[in-house]
Amino acid sequence: MSGTARSQPVPIAGLTLTDIRTGSSWVVSTGVDSATAFVFLSPECPLCQLYTKTLNELSAKYQSQIRFIGIFPGNSYSREEILAFASKYQLQIPIFSDPDFSATKALDVTITPTAVFVKHSRLLYFGAIDNWASDLGKKRTLITERYLADAIDQSLSHQIVTVARTEPIGCVLNMY
């Protein structure tokens, strides 16, 4: 599913997430000078494991303009399991827990990995990071669509995001 951005308001401003590495709280800000790529992850999801390199590359490329954060929904995984995942796969972006699913539910995320790009309090992109995964267990040899990067580039160039939504492919979240 794809479509043009409708500049939807983001229902997550003011929610509190916990930094998994430091234990400190972070209140989600979606103000006029903020741009954030939220990526919902799970330590056991093979696609999440494989996308850590891509996330690090995107974060490095856009570091002065876009904040990238990883969100681990629920409390199915301990802090130690999430930290082990981040260490093993060398995930360099900030990582937060969403133990009560407040951000996850507000953004209607049900699959990991799912990318959500928010700029100036507006939802500009929701879905897959790119088209590498074509179906569960099936990956392309060549990525031809870079949905998240394209949405960020178009936004930074003050263009309309032409693909505002795709269906994420990955692991279904355990909502408990």
Secondary structure, DSSP 8 states (H G I E B T S, - for coil): -------EE-TTTT-EEEETTT--EEE----TT-EEEEEE--TT-HHHHHHHHHHHHHHHHTTTT-EEEEEEESSSS-HHHHHHHHHHTT--S-EEEETT-HHHHHTT--EESEEEEEETTEEEEEE-SSSSEEETTEE-SS----HHHHHHHHHHTT---S--B----SEE----
